[in-house]
């Protein structure tokens, strides 16, 4: 099967137990990876490691898993590691929730190619930051979103490059072994 065929296949269907296990696994990866990346000064706004796992979970398993990972990752990470800090927690949580819902829904319900669902979710997540930043942001909402994009562009590029490749590797294995 070609990479193009793999990236246009529907999301992997899960039983409730597997849904919970994959949601917990991807949430754990989204918590542990930033801690490891911080050791190499790569985490946070540059590498965007939490985003990566929310996107992959949503694009592989659909919006429900994407939403769950998007909610659990920042909240549990904050409780366990103190990251993200309290002032950024609502912003990061809202952004990850939107990523999980939009990427997963576009892949699961609309069956868009991975790259298109990913890009649309990235835009939707940044747009969703505007009203939240208007309430809790340290600077004006548009300036905050511009700053997020300016600082996070390496992570955005990494996501665009890696996520379709990761999906193309994982989906055939998961479909063969889970369905």
C-alpha positions in Angstrom: 0.0 0.0 0.0 1.4 3.4 -0.9 1.8 6.3 1.5 -0.9 8.2 -0.3 -3.4 5.3 0.2 -2.4 5.0 3.8 -2.9 8.8 4.5 -6.4 8.8 2.9 -7.8 5.8 4.8 -10.4 6.3 7.6 -9.5 6.4 11.2 -8.9 3.1 13.1 -12.0 1.9 15.0 -11.5 1.1 18.7 -13.4 -0.9 21.3 -14.1 1.1 24.5 -11.2 -0.6 26.3 -8.8 0.2 23.5 -10.2 3.7 23.3 -9.3 4.2 27.0 -5.9 2.6 26.6 -4.9 4.6 23.6 -6.2 7.8 25.1 -4.2 7.2 28.3 -1.1 6.2 26.3 -1.1 9.2 24.1 -1.8 11.5 27.1 1.2 9.9 28.9 3.4 10.5 25.9 2.2 14.1 25.7 3.2 14.6 29.4 6.5 12.7 29.4 7.9 14.0 26.1 8.0 17.7 27.1 9.8 16.8 30.3 12.4 14.9 28.3 12.6 17.7 25.7 13.1 20.3 28.4 16.4 18.6 29.3 17.6 19.5 25.8 16.0 22.9 25.7 13.6 21.9 23.0 10.2 21.8 24.7 7.5 24.3 25.1 6.7 26.8 22.5 9.4 25.7 20.1 9.1 21.9 19.7 5.4 21.7 20.7 5.6 18.1 21.9 2.1 18.0 23.4 0.6 19.1 20.1 2.3 16.2 18.2 0.6 13.5 20.3 -2.8 15.2 20.2 -2.7 15.4 16.4 -1.5 11.8 16.0 -4.1 10.5 18.3 -6.9 12.4 16.6 -5.8 11.6 13.1 -5.4 7.9 13.9 -8.4 7.3 16.1 -10.8 10.2 15.6 -12.2 13.2 17.4 -13.1 11.4 20.6 -9.6 10.2 21.3 -8.2 13.6 20.1 -10.5 15.4 22.5 -9.6 13.2 25.4 -5.9 13.5 24.8 -6.3 17.3 24.2 -8.0 17.7 27.6 -6.0 15.2 29.7 -2.5 16.1 28.5 -2.2 19.7 29.6 -4.3 19.3 32.8 -2.4 16.2 34.0 0.9 17.6 32.9 0.2 20.8 35.0 -0.7 18.7 38.0 2.3 16.3 37.7 5.0 18.7 36.4 3.8 22.2 36.8 3.8 22.7 33.0 2.2 24.5 31.4 2.2 27.2 34.0 -1.2 28.4 35.4 -1.3 31.5 33.3 -0.9 29.5 30.1 -3.0 26.4 31.1 -6.4 27.7 29.7 -4.7 28.7 26.4 -2.8 25.5 25.9 -5.9 23.4 26.9 -8.2 25.2 24.6 -5.8 25.0 21.7 -5.2 21.2 22.2 -8.9 20.5 22.6 -9.6 22.3 19.3 -6.7 20.4 17.6 -8.1 17.1 18.8 -11.7 17.7 17.8 -11.0 19.4 14.4 -8.3 17.0 13.2 -10.1 14.0 14.4 -13.5 15.1 13.1 -12.1 16.1 9.7 -10.3 12.7 9.3 -13.1 10.5 10.9 -16.2 12.1 9.5 -15.1 13.9 6.4 -12.3 11.4 5.6 -9.9 14.2 4.5 -6.3 13.4 3.8 -4.1 13.6 6.9 -2.2 16.6 5.7 -5.3 18.6 5.0 -7.0 17.7 8.3 -3.7 18.6 10.1 -3.4 22.0 8.4 -7.1 22.8 9.0 -6.8 21.9 12.7 -3.6 24.0 13.1 -5.4 27.0 11.8 -8.6 26.3 13.8 -6.5 25.9 17.0 -4.7 29.2 16.5 -8.0 31.0 15.8 -9.5 29.4 19.0 -6.7 31.1 20.9 -8.0 34.6 20.1 -11.1 34.6 22.4 -9.3 32.8 25.2 -6.3 35.2 25.0 -8.8 38.1 25.1 -9.8 36.9 28.6 -6.6 35.5 30.1 -3.8 36.4 27.7 -0.8 38.5 28.8 -1.0 40.7 25.7 -3.6 41.5 23.0 -5.2 38.4 21.5 -3.9 38.9 18.0 -0.4 39.7 19.2 -0.5 36.6 21.4 -1.4 34.3 18.5 1.2 36.0 16.3 3.8 35.4 19.0 2.7 31.7 19.3 3.2 31.2 15.6 6.5 33.2 15.4 8.0 31.2 18.3 6.5 27.9 17.4 7.2 27.8 13.7 9.9 25.1 14.1 7.4 22.8 15.9 4.8 23.6 13.2 7.3 22.6 10.5 8.2 19.4 12.4 4.6 18.5 12.8 3.8 19.1 9.1 6.8 16.9 8.2 6.5 14.2 10.7 2.8 13.6 11.4 1.8 12.3 8.0 4.9 10.0 8.1 4.0 8.8 11.6 0.4 8.1 10.5 1.6 6.2 7.4 3.7 4.0 9.6 1.2 3.4 12.4 -2.1 3.1 10.6 -1.4 -0.2 8.6 0.0 -1.8 11.8 -3.0 -0.7 13.9 -5.5 -1.7 11.3 -3.9 -5.1 10.9 -3.8 -5.8 14.6 -6.9 -4.0 16.0 -9.6 -4.5 13.5 
